[in-house]
Amino acid sequence: MRENFEQLVAQTSIDVSDKQTEQLIRLVELLDKWNKAYNLTSVRNPHDMLVRHILDSIILVEHLPQQANLIDVGTGPGLPGLPLAIMLPNCQFTLLDSLGKRIRFIRQVAYELGLTNVTAVQSRVEEHQPEQLYDGVLSRAFASLADMLSWCQHLVPKSGNFYAMKGLYPDTEIANMSANFKLQDAKRLNVPKLDEERHLLHVVKLV
């Protein structure tokens, strides 16, 4: 699996250290193991997980701040939060999900991989009241852009950031975005071996 992963990474401009490679592969092994009992993801093949979960997450590394306090809402089994926490050790990540089995998995992974920059929180996003506001909100396959911004706007201050991972470019969702937010940037992401479009929208809160 390591050789396969290194071949995939070589098709990107991302630098992955030996330690990070080991941690990311271990993450896939743990996800595969837990998935058999807890059905955490519909992706069953570990090699498919490398593409659809790991590469699809770490492709964001070049587009995110290298030092920030971020929350991954609707993280599921820790995606993209866990791979990004491995890749961005100077960022703090809160991984939020409403399902206990996912949060237990995330805590176990953080423990086994020694990730001190991960906090797992079981809550609905609307009910999460952080002691300190976040620099940015991450989401992957979570909700429409309008819902994400509405449900998460209390999590960041004015000028706070939202990073929404999307498939096809969501023209309609952007057109219907509240005037309280501005689309700062939109990038098409190229994930090796993934035959689907991926986009990252960077939205800023104006008020």
C-alpha positions in Angstrom: 0.0 0.0 0.0 2.9 2.4 0.7 4.2 2.1 -2.8 0.8 2.8 -4.2 0.4 5.8 -2.0 3.9 7.2 -2.9 3.1 6.8 -6.6 -0.2 8.8 -6.0 1.5 11.6 -4.1 4.2 11.8 -6.8 1.5 13.0 -9.1 0.8 16.0 -6.9 3.0 18.9 -5.6 2.5 17.9 -1.9 5.4 17.1 0.2 4.7 14.1 2.5 7.4 13.0 5.0 8.1 9.4 5.9 6.4 9.8 9.2 3.3 11.3 7.6 3.2 8.5 5.1 3.3 6.0 7.8 0.5 7.8 9.7 -1.7 8.2 6.7 -1.4 4.5 5.8 -2.0 3.5 9.4 -5.2 5.7 9.3 -6.4 3.7 6.3 -5.7 0.4 8.1 -7.6 1.5 11.1 -10.5 2.8 9.0 -10.6 -0.5 7.1 -10.6 -2.5 10.4 -13.3 -0.4 12.1 -15.4 -0.2 9.0 -16.1 -3.9 9.0 -17.8 -3.5 12.4 -19.1 0.1 12.4 -19.8 0.8 8.7 -18.0 4.2 8.8 -17.7 4.6 5.0 -19.2 3.0 1.9 -15.6 2.7 0.5 -14.6 -0.9 1.2 -11.2 -1.3 -0.5 -8.2 0.2 1.3 -6.6 1.2 -2.0 -9.7 3.0 -2.9 -9.6 4.7 0.5 -6.1 6.0 -0.4 -7.6 8.0 -3.3 -11.1 8.8 -2.2 -10.4 9.6 1.5 -6.6 10.3 1.9 -5.6 12.0 -1.3 -9.0 13.7 -1.6 -8.3 15.3 1.9 -4.6 16.1 1.8 -5.0 17.8 -1.6 -6.3 20.8 0.4 -3.0 21.3 2.2 -1.7 23.9 -0.2 -4.9 25.9 0.0 -5.3 26.2 3.8 -3.5 28.3 6.4 -0.5 26.5 7.8 -1.2 27.7 11.3 -4.8 28.1 12.4 -7.6 26.8 14.6 -10.0 24.9 12.3 -13.2 22.9 12.8 -14.2 20.1 10.4 -18.0 20.0 10.6 -19.9 16.8 9.7 -16.5 15.1 9.7 -17.9 11.5 9.5 -14.9 9.2 10.2 -12.6 12.2 10.4 -12.4 13.4 6.8 -10.8 15.6 5.8 -9.8 16.5 9.4 -7.6 13.5 10.3 -5.4 13.5 7.2 -5.1 17.3 7.4 -4.1 17.1 11.1 -1.3 14.7 10.1 -0.2 17.0 7.3 -0.6 20.3 9.2 0.9 19.8 12.7 0.8 23.5 13.5 -2.9 23.7 13.0 -5.4 22.7 15.7 -8.4 20.7 14.4 -11.8 20.2 16.1 -13.6 17.3 14.4 -17.3 17.5 14.9 -20.0 14.9 14.2 -23.3 13.9 15.8 -22.7 10.1 15.7 -20.9 8.5 18.7 -19.3 5.7 16.7 -17.5 8.1 14.5 -16.2 10.2 17.4 -15.0 7.1 19.1 -13.1 6.1 16.0 -11.5 9.6 15.7 -10.4 9.5 19.3 -8.9 6.1 18.9 -7.0 7.1 15.7 -5.7 10.3 17.4 -4.5 8.2 20.3 -2.8 5.5 18.2 -1.2 8.0 15.8 -0.1 10.4 18.6 -2.1 13.4 17.1 -2.1 16.1 19.8 -3.7 18.6 17.5 -7.1 16.8 17.2 -10.1 17.3 19.4 -13.2 15.2 18.7 -16.6 16.6 19.6 -20.0 14.8 19.4 -22.6 17.4 18.7 -24.9 18.8 16.1 -23.2 21.8 14.5 -26.0 24.2 15.4 -25.6 23.3 19.1 -21.8 23.5 19.2 -20.8 26.6 21.2 -17.0 26.8 21.3 -15.3 28.7 24.1 -13.1 30.4 21.5 -14.2 31.1 17.9 -12.4 29.3 15.1 -10.3 30.8 12.3 -12.1 28.7 9.8 -14.7 26.0 9.1 -14.0 23.0 6.9 -16.7 20.8 5.3 -16.6 17.9 2.9 -19.9 16.6 1.5 -21.7 18.1 4.4 -24.5 20.3 3.1 -25.4 22.9 0.6 -23.3 26.1 0.7 -26.3 28.1 2.1 -26.9 25.6 4.9 -23.2 25.3 5.7 -22.9 29.1 6.1 -26.2 29.5 8.0 -25.5 26.6 10.4 -21.8 27.5 11.0 -21.8 31.3 11.0 -21.7 31.4 14.8 -18.4 29.4 14.8 -16.2 32.1 13.3 -15.8 35.9 13.9 -16.2 38.6 11.3 -13.7 37.9 8.5 -13.7 34.2 9.5 -13.2 31.7 6.8 -15.2 28.8 5.3 -13.6 26.1 3.2 -16.2 24.0 1.4 -15.2 21.0 -0.6 -17.6 20.4 -3.5 -17.8 18.1 -6.5 -19.1 19.8 -9.6 -18.7 23.6 -9.5 -21.9 24.8 -7.7 -22.9 27.8 -9.7 -26.5 27.9 -8.3 -25.3 27.6 -4.7 -22.9 30.4 -5.1 -25.5 32.6 -6.8 -27.9 32.0 -3.9 -25.3 32.8 -1.2 -26.3 35.3 1.4 -24.9 38.9 1.1 -23.3 38.4 4.5 -20.6 36.3 2.8 -18.2 36.7 0.0 -16.7 34.1 -2.3 -13.0 34.8 -1.9 -11.6 32.1 -4.1 -12.6 28.9 -6.0 -10.1 26.3 -7.1 -10.5 23.1 -9.1 -8.6 20.3 -7.3 -6.8 17.6 -9.2 -6.9 14.3 -7.2 -4.9 11.5 -8.9 -6.9 8.5 -10.0 -10.2 10.2 -9.1 -12.5 10.4 -12.1 -14.7 13.1 -10.5 -14.5 16.8 -10.3 -13.4 18.4 -7.1 -13.6 22.1 -6.1 -12.7 24.1 -3.0 -14.6 27.2 -2.3 -13.1 29.8 0.1 -15.8 32.0 1.5 -15.3 34.9 4.0 -17.8 36.1 6.5 -18.4 39.9 6.1 -20.4 40.8 9.2 
